[in-house]
Amino acid sequence: MLYGQFESADRQMRALVTRAVQDRSALIAAALTPILKDVDPTAPMALNTELAKYGSDGTVLKLMYQPPADKATGRFYLVGSTPPLQPDAVSAELEELRQRGILQRLSEACRWDASDEIRYTQADGRVELLTSIIPIYARGNCWVLTSTHVTSEFLNTSIGRPYWETREIRVAAGIYLVVAILALLIAFSIRLSLARFRTVANDISQGRIGDSAFTRRNVVPELSSVARDFDKLVHELRRVSRQIRQSAEDNAHSFKTPLAAVQSALRPVRRAVPQDDIRARRALEIVDSSLARLLALVNAAQHYDTSAADMIDAPRLPINLSTLVGDAARHFREILAARDIRLTRRLDDRAVVRAGEGMLETVLQNVLENAISFAPNGSSIVVTLTANQETVELQIDDEGPGIEPARIDHIFERYFSSRPDDGPGSDGNVEHSGLGLWIVRRNVEALGGQVSATNRIGGGLSVVIVLPRNGHE
């Protein structure tokens, strides 16, 4: 856009300068016409003296003459100039005019009304700029007055050449090129530094690097403050994670201590109550059940807080889900045996993802726990694990009652619970308080994955978890 505007302004300036030069040459030609009617073409000294009157501003005036005998050949001869020149000094100019067909047209009619701006190079390497060609017809003879310029004021302009060839444009282009190269170098340097930041972030997520990592690896001074801010952010996140874990442990200990004391105090009471006192025995059972529920609630709260801390600061390491599924199955071995529930595993050993181990353990335990709680006694639960180049898919199918179609989209919401009054899933354990599947979705999405649930055609619920193999980047 700027180039077009500058070129338009230069074109107008060039037209004004060229028109002024041509008008001046036309006036000189008009002044020479009466003289040329009586002059002898073979007397160059007289012509040089006359031309010298008009060439004091640095303009080179050349007067050429065509004898009548050379009209057919189109030849012209130098008969006068200012400053004085040798005849061979005009050869380059005449050759340029001949190649352009200008001499031929002048020979035919001794007329020229076009505007020409011609640059040519003399034998000694000097560049000259031809700005006007004025034919003079006097007493049957054809004369041609040309104006040329050799000064830098004209040669440095765009007259007689494209605008982009001028020195100003080339200098500007050179400056822009240097600026562009510097900008590219700066951008490349910043890109490299940002790539280092990305590498540092991955190393931090995988637990391979300590504090002040961004500051140590930054090489761009302009990004130093950003690197320090990142390091402060990482330090603060790690501090918060430690505080959450410590608070979870302290809170759990604070609740478990009085609960254990109550359980211990109930033992002599239980021994002292007669066996036939049904009402007292029932009251003791309610107290035992409530204590068990409170203890389970404390464990669930501690597990919930620890899982939240893992999301903040847990190393993302390669984890084989096949091994993790086996560990989770062993965790539920006793309850599976007590209820005669068969757990079938179809596992792909290639199912490796990059994640925090605690986050995945929580996901597997909560999903299996949900399936077991709804599965009827003597039924089956199938765990299928498949892997491809980009993702790992974990599917858990049970034979429970499933979920009402109108409510299935809400089962991963916080505090949502949908359990029958009796049958599978009707027990009142605290693990079914509506947080289990919500934690599953939270952890899976934090790892860049997705979780969904559908009712099976033959009955039961199918939960599908899809995780990226390289973790969430």
Secondary structure, DSSP 8 states (H G I E B T S, - for coil): -HHHHHHHHHHHHHHHHHHHHHHHHHHHHHHHHHHHTT--TT-HHHHHHHHHTT-TTS-EEEEEEE-GGGTTTT--EEEEEES---GGGGHHHHHHHHHTTHHHHHHHHS-------EEEE-TTS-EEEEEEEEEEEETTEEEEEEEEE-SHHHHTSSTTS-GGGSHHHHHHHHHHHHHHHHHHHHHHHHHHHHHHHHHHHHHHHTT---TTHHHHH---GGGHHHHHHHHHHHHHHHHHHHHHHHHHHHHHHHHHHHHHHHHHHHHHHHHHS-TT-HHHHHHHHHHHHHHHHHHHHHHHHHHHHHHHHHHHS---EEEEHHHHHHHHHHHTHHHHHHTT-EEEEE--TT-EEEE-HHHHHHHHHHHHHHHHHHS-TT-EEEEEEEE-SSEEEEEEE--S----TTTGGGTTSTT-----SSSTT----GGGSS-HHHHHHHHHHHTT-EEEEEE-TTSSEEEEEEEETT---
